[in-house]
């Protein structure tokens, strides 16, 4: 009697994609926010305009992050649809 080769679980691909999305989206939010906060704090101290620059740069970081997230969500949506094909 021959043993059939075990078929790899299809759940593995979903888990890998989920972790990939989580890390990618996390960095897409954290990097612009941290950069904006650091630069805003520096500019506020340099020009004595607290909290003007930090607020402006954090709002800008929010808009940039939102655009990045929307673009990546569309790309990951297509990748998710093609997972079982």
C-alpha positions as CSV (number, residue, x, y, z in Angstrom):
1,X,0.0,0.0,0.0
2,X,1.4,3.4,-1.0
3,X,1.2,6.4,1.2
4,X,-0.2,9.4,-0.5
5,X,1.8,12.6,0.0
6,X,0.3,14.9,2.5
7,X,-1.3,18.0,1.2
8,X,-0.1,21.1,2.9
9,X,-2.8,23.0,4.7
10,X,-4.2,25.9,2.9
11,X,-4.5,27.8,6.1
12,X,-0.7,28.4,6.2
13,X,-1.0,30.9,3.3
14,X,-3.7,32.8,5.1
15,X,-1.6,33.0,8.3
16,X,1.5,34.2,6.4
17,X,-0.5,36.8,4.5
18,X,-2.2,38.0,7.8
19,X,1.2,38.4,9.5
20,X,2.6,40.2,6.5
21,X,-0.4,42.6,6.4
22,X,-0.1,43.3,10.1
23,X,3.6,44.1,10.0
24,X,3.3,46.1,6.8
25,X,0.4,48.2,8.0
26,X,2.0,48.7,11.4
27,X,5.1,50.1,9.9
28,X,3.0,52.2,7.4
29,X,1.4,53.9,10.4
30,X,4.3,54.1,12.9
31,X,7.1,55.3,10.7
32,X,5.4,58.6,9.4
33,X,4.0,59.2,12.9
34,X,7.3,58.9,14.7
35,X,9.2,60.9,12.0
36,X,6.5,63.7,12.2
37,X,6.7,63.8,16.0
38,X,10.4,64.0,16.1
39,X,10.7,66.6,13.4
40,X,7.8,68.6,14.9
41,X,9.4,68.6,18.3
42,X,12.7,69.7,16.8
43,X,11.1,72.5,14.8
44,X,8.9,73.6,17.8
45,X,12.0,74.0,20.0
46,X,14.0,75.7,17.3
47,X,11.4,78.3,16.4
48,X,9.7,78.4,19.8
49,X,6.3,77.8,18.3
50,X,5.1,74.8,20.4
51,X,2.8,72.9,19.5
52,X,2.3,74.3,15.9
53,X,4.8,72.2,14.0
54,X,4.1,68.9,15.8
55,X,0.4,69.3,15.1
56,X,0.8,70.2,11.5
57,X,3.3,67.4,10.8
58,X,1.2,64.8,12.7
59,X,-1.9,65.7,10.6
60,X,0.3,65.4,7.5
61,X,1.6,62.0,8.7
62,X,-2.0,60.9,9.2
63,X,-2.9,61.8,5.6
64,X,0.2,60.1,4.2
65,X,-0.5,57.0,6.3
66,X,-4.1,56.9,5.1
67,X,-3.1,57.0,1.5
68,X,-0.5,54.3,2.0
69,X,-2.9,52.1,3.9
70,X,-5.6,52.5,1.1
71,X,-3.1,51.6,-1.6
72,X,-1.8,48.6,0.3
73,X,-5.3,47.4,1.3
74,X,-6.2,47.2,-2.4
75,X,-3.0,45.3,-3.2
76,X,-3.5,42.9,-0.3
77,X,-7.1,42.4,-1.3
78,X,-6.0,41.2,-4.8
79,X,-3.4,39.0,-3.2
80,X,-6.0,37.4,-0.8
81,X,-8.3,36.7,-3.8
82,X,-5.5,34.9,-5.6
83,X,-4.4,32.8,-2.6
84,X,-6.4,29.7,-3.6
85,X,-6.0,30.0,-7.3
